[in-house]
Structure formats: structure tokens, C-alpha cells
Amino acid sequence: MTTENDPAEPAVTYPEKQRLIDELASKRTSAFAKYQAFFVGRPGFAAFLRYELSVMLFCGLRGALGYALRGRFFPGLFLAAGRGVAFGRDLILRCPGRIRLGAGIAIDDQCTLDARGVGEDDVFEIGDGTLLARDVIIVSKSGSIRIGRNGSIGSQTILSGTNGIELGDHVLVAGQCYVGGGRYRTELGAGPMVEQGLVSKGPTIIGNDVWLGAGVRILDGVRIGDGAIVGGGAVVTTDIAPETIVAGIPAREIGRRR
């Protein structure tokens, strides 16, 4: 693992951000304002009421009735939602008003979409026809999240963006993968690491028609070219050329697509 002190691995330093636990404990804002900022992500009582009623009444409702009611009321929680989005049960939605969904997306049960770290100049968008399998977690701690069209993200996969994540069109991600990340500063004498702030090598960018096998780890700052294949369990720490097949820890080229 590298740090910001390693001259061979320059990192992008991010501004200090207030720790979530401190923000929630702050007495400068009301409990209602904290809840609205953390969960709803939109100002105004009408936005709060829509979020509360949708989550309380329909989020866990089973069967065809729950499916139909979520399809009717959930799109209004988002910045935009195309036609025919399918919403599973027990979704965890943080600041859905900053998320743009394309048409024909399927979001399976117990997925998490967290756009709390999306800034004014950032986007959180999922393209047409993409499937999020059960228990997928997509989080923007800082920066944009872009997921292209007609992709598939496998069960229990985590996309955690510290400096942005981009997936192209037709990307296949198998189960239990991890994409993104960052690292804490580790300077001795500068206080506890948890309070020193994060550094990142940059956004993680995955091209079109890429296949990630089960349990793959893609770290921040990595770029994967169009048509590449990453074997199951690999840890990718450097860029991958287009149409290359890689595997191992760390991932190395083992072949080329024909």
C-alpha cells in the first residue's frame, strides 16, 4: 500500500471533510435538518414527506402490490428516472434526489444507492437497461458515479467512489467485486489516521464491454481498457490495456482476446 509520501505513486489529496459522526452529533443544526441532508438530499417539507411516505409504506411491501406501488411512487424520489425502472424490496436510498436513472433498469432487493458525497458539479447516473443484483452497494463518498448502458452488476458488489467511478456500456461485473477506494494519510505525529483525511490516485475508469470475474478488486486510479477481462479474485493496481486478459494478485497479463 502506498501513501502520499511515496514519490513513485503521486496521489491526489482531498480537502478535509467533517467526519460523519461529528456532523451527526453537531448542535449547530436541528435533528430534522440533519435527517433531511443525510437521507432525503433535497430541501423542503414536500420532499421530506414524499421520501418518508414512500420508504415507510412501500419499501418493504411484498408481492405484486409492493412491486407496483414502488414503480409508481419511487421514480419521484430521484433527480430523473426513465420508463420501466423495476425497484426491489428493502432498498436503502441516500439522497436519491441527486441520482439519475435510465429506462428499463432493474434494482434487486436490498441494494444501496448512496449519493451523499455527490457535489454540485458531479453526477450519479445509471444507464438504460442495467441490472443491479441483490445487495449491490453503490456509494459516492466524493465525486461522480457513472454507470453505462446494458450492464450487469453482480450480487454483493461494492462500488465506493472517493474520487469518482466510471463504468462503460455492456460491462459485466460478477458477484462480490469491489471497485474504487482510497487511503488514509498515515503521517506519524499528525494525529490518529482516521482524522488525517483521505488521499486518492484518481478516478477508477472501466471501459466498454469489460468482464470482471467474481471477487475482483479494482483500486482507485486504475483505468481498464475496452474489451478487457479480469479473472476471478484478481487485484488490479495498474492500468489494463484494451482486449487484455489479466489475473492474479497483483493482476498481470495472461493472454489476449482473439
Number of C-alpha atoms within 10 A of each C-alpha: 5 14 20 20 12 10 9 9 11 15 20 16 15 13 9 10 12 11 11 10 8 9 14 16 11 12 9 10 11 11 13 10 13 17 13 20 15 19 20 26 23 19 12 11 10 10 16 18 12 15 25 14 12 18 20 10 12 22 22 18 18 12 9 9 11 18 18 14 16 23 18 16 15 20 21 16 23 18 16 16 21 14 13 16 22 19 24 23 20 18 20 17 21 21 23 26 23 24 23 18 23 19 18 19 24 18 23 20 19 20 24 21 21 23 28 23 21 22 15 8 7 16 18 28 21 24 22 23 21 26 21 26 22 21 22 25 21 21 26 25 19 20 22 24 28 17 24 21 21 19 26 22 25 23 20 20 26 22 24 24 28 27 26 27 29 22 24 21 22 20 25 22 25 20 23 19 25 20 23 26 26 21 18 16 22 19 13 8 7 10 11 13 15 11 15 15 18 23 21 24 22 23 24 26 22 27 20 21 20 25 23 25 21 20 20 26 26 27 23 26 22 21 22 24 20 20 20 24 25 28 20 19 19 22 22 24 18 16 16 22 16 19 18 21 20 24 20 16 13 13 22 19 14 12 12 14 10 5
